[in-house]
Amino acid sequence: MGLFSEILLLPLAPVRFTGWVAGRITDAAEEELYDPAPLMTRLRELHLALEEGELTPEEFEEREERLLLAIQQRQEPQHEPPPYLTG
C-alpha cells in the first residue's frame, strides 16, 4: 500500500516539498530568535566599551538593563519575543 499511495501522491510532491522547506525555515528562525548568544556577545562588547571609556556609567547601565531583559525574555519563550535592540 505504501508504494501505491506514493505513486498516487507524486503529483503533490512539489507542494509537500514546499511544506517541508517551510517547516525547516520556521525551525531555524525560532532557534535563532530564542538564542541568547548574540545578546551575550553584545553584552561583552558593552563591558569593553565601558572599560575603554567609550560609555559613561549611566549609558552602560541603561544599555545593560535592556540587554539583560532581552536575554531573560529569550530564555522564557512563552513570553512575547523581545523587540530588536539598537546599540
MINU-504062 format. One record per residue: residue number from 1; residue in one letter; x, y, z of N, C-alpha, C in turn. Coordinates in steps of 0.2 Angstrom, whole numbers, plus 5000, padded with zeros to 4 digits. Each point is the difference from the previous one (the first is absolute). Layout:
ATOM num residu  n.X  n.Y  n.Z ca.X ca.Y ca.Z  c.X  c.Y  c.Z
ATOM NUM      a    X    Y    Z    X    Y    Z    X    Y    Z
...
END
This chain:
ATOM num residu  n.X  n.Y  n.Z ca.X ca.Y ca.Z  c.X  c.Y  c.Z
ATOM   1      m 5004 4994 5000 4996 5006 5000 5004 5006 5000
ATOM   2      g 5006 5000 5003 5004 5006 5001 5003 5002 4993
ATOM   3      l 5002 4996 4995 5002 5001 4994 4994 5003 4996
ATOM   4      f 4995 4997 5000 4994 5002 4996 4998 5008 5002
ATOM   5      s 5000 5001 5007 4998 5007 5002 5005 5005 4998
ATOM   6      e 5007 4998 5000 5005 5004 4998 4999 5002 4992
ATOM   7      i 4998 4995 4996 4999 5002 4993 4994 5004 4999
ATOM   8      l 4995 4999 5004 4994 5004 4999 5001 5008 5003
ATOM   9      l 5005 5000 5005 5001 5007 5003 5006 5003 4996
ATOM  10      l 5003 4997 4995 5006 5003 4997 4998 5007 4997
ATOM  11      p 4994 5001 4997 4999 5007 4997 5000 5005 5006
ATOM  12      l 4999 4998 5006 5000 5005 5005 5007 5001 5003
ATOM  13      a 5005 4997 4998 5007 5000 5002 5003 5008 5001
ATOM  14      p 4999 5004 4995 5002 5007 5001 4997 5003 5006
ATOM  15      v 4994 4999 5001 4996 5003 5005 5003 4997 5007
ATOM  16      r 5001 4994 5000 5002 4997 5006 5007 5002 5002
ATOM  17      f 5004 5001 4995 5007 5002 5000 5000 5007 5003
ATOM  18      t 4996 5005 4997 4999 5007 5002 4998 5000 5008
ATOM  19      g 4996 4996 5002 4998 4999 5007 5006 4998 5004
ATOM  20      w 5004 4995 4998 5005 4998 5004 5006 5006 5001
ATOM  21      v 5001 5003 4994 5005 5006 5000 4997 5005 5005
ATOM  22      a 4994 5002 5000 4997 5005 5004 5001 4998 5007
ATOM  23      g 4999 4994 5002 5001 4997 5007 5007 5001 5002
ATOM  24      r 5005 4998 4996 5007 5001 5002 5002 5007 5001
ATOM  25      i 4997 5005 4995 5002 5007 5001 4997 5002 5007
ATOM  26      t 4994 4998 5001 4996 5002 5007 5004 4998 5006
ATOM  27      d 5003 4994 4999 5004 4997 5006 5006 5004 5001
ATOM  28      a 5003 5001 4994 5007 5004 5001 4998 5007 5002
ATOM  29      a 4995 5003 4998 4999 5007 5002 4998 5000 5008
ATOM  30      e 4996 4995 5002 4999 5000 5007 5006 4999 5005
ATOM  31      e 5004 4996 4997 5006 4998 5004 5005 5007 5000
ATOM  32      e 5000 5003 4995 5004 5007 5000 4997 5005 5004
ATOM  33      l 4993 5000 5000 4996 5005 5004 5001 4999 5007
ATOM  34      y 5001 4994 5003 5000 4999 5007 5007 4999 5002
ATOM  35      d 5005 5000 4996 5007 4999 5001 5003 5006 5004
ATOM  36      p 5002 5000 5006 5003 5006 5003 5007 5002 4999
ATOM  37      a 5003 4995 4996 5007 5001 4998 5002 5007 4997
ATOM  38      p 4996 5003 4995 5002 5006 4997 4999 5006 5005
ATOM  39      l 4995 4999 5005 4999 5005 5005 5006 5000 5005
ATOM  40      m 5002 4994 5002 5006 4999 5004 5006 5003 4997
ATOM  41      t 5001 5000 4994 5006 5003 4996 4999 5007 5001
ATOM  42      r 4994 5003 4999 4999 5007 5000 5002 5003 5007
ATOM  43      l 4998 4996 5005 5001 5001 5007 5008 5001 5002
ATOM  44      r 5004 4995 4997 5007 5000 5001 5003 5006 4996
ATOM  45      e 4997 5002 4994 5002 5006 4997 4999 5006 5004
ATOM  46      l 4994 5000 5003 4998 5006 5005 5005 5001 5005
ATOM  47      h 5002 4994 5004 5005 5000 5005 5006 5003 4998
ATOM  48      l 5002 4998 4994 5007 5003 4997 4999 5007 4999
ATOM  49      a 4995 5002 4997 4999 5008 4999 5000 5004 5006
ATOM  50      l 4997 4997 5006 5001 5003 5006 5007 5001 5002
ATOM  51      e 5003 4994 5000 5007 5000 5002 5005 5004 4996
ATOM  52      e 4998 5001 4994 5005 5005 4996 4997 5007 5000
ATOM  53      g 4995 5001 5004 4998 5007 5001 4996 5003 4994
ATOM  54      e 4997 4995 4996 4996 5003 4995 4993 5001 5002
ATOM  55      l 4998 4997 5006 4993 5002 5003 5001 5002 5007
ATOM  56      t 4995 5004 5002 5000 5003 5007 4996 4994 5004
ATOM  57      p 5001 5000 5006 4997 4995 5004 4992 5000 4999
ATOM  58      e 4998 5005 5000 4992 5001 4999 4998 4997 4993
ATOM  59      e 5004 5001 4995 4998 4997 4993 5001 4993 5001
ATOM  60      f 5005 4997 5003 5001 4993 5001 4995 4997 5003
ATOM  61      e 4998 5003 5006 4994 4997 5004 4994 4999 4996
ATOM  62      e 4998 5006 4996 4994 5000 4996 5000 4994 4995
ATOM  63      r 5006 5000 4996 5000 4995 4995 5001 4993 5003
ATOM  64      e 5003 4999 5005 5001 4993 5003 4993 4998 5003
ATOM  65      e 4996 5004 5003 4993 4998 5002 4996 4998 4994
ATOM  66      r 5000 5003 4995 4996 4998 4994 5003 4993 4997
ATOM  67      l 5006 4999 5000 5003 4994 4998 4998 4994 5004
ATOM  68      l 5001 5001 5007 4998 4995 5005 4993 4998 4999
ATOM  69      l 4996 5005 4999 4992 4999 5000 4999 4996 4993
ATOM  70      a 5003 5002 4995 4999 4996 4994 5003 4993 5000
ATOM  71      i 5006 4999 5004 5002 4993 5001 4995 4996 5004
ATOM  72      q 4998 5003 5005 4995 4997 5005 4994 4998 4996
ATOM  73      q 4997 5004 4995 4994 4999 4996 5002 4994 4995
ATOM  74      r 5006 5000 4998 5001 4994 4995 5001 4994 5003
ATOM  75      q 5001 5000 5007 5001 4993 5003 4993 4998 5003
ATOM  76      e 4995 5004 4999 4993 4998 5002 4996 5001 4993
ATOM  77      p 5000 4995 4996 4996 5001 4994 4993 5000 5000
ATOM  78      q 4997 4999 5006 4993 5001 5000 4997 5007 5000
ATOM  79      h 5005 5005 5001 4999 5007 5000 5001 5002 4992
ATOM  80      e 4997 5006 4999 5001 5003 4994 5007 5001 4998
ATOM  81      p 5003 4999 4994 5007 5001 4998 5002 5007 5002
ATOM  82      p 5006 5001 5002 5003 5007 5001 5000 5004 4994
ATOM  83      p 4999 5006 5001 5001 5005 4994 5007 5000 4998
ATOM  84      y 5001 5002 4994 5007 5001 4997 5003 5006 5004
ATOM  85      l 5006 4999 5003 5004 5005 5004 5005 5003 4995
ATOM  86      t 5000 5007 5001 5005 5003 4996 5006 5002 5005
ATOM  87      g 5006 5000 4998 5006 5001 5004 5000 5007 5002
END
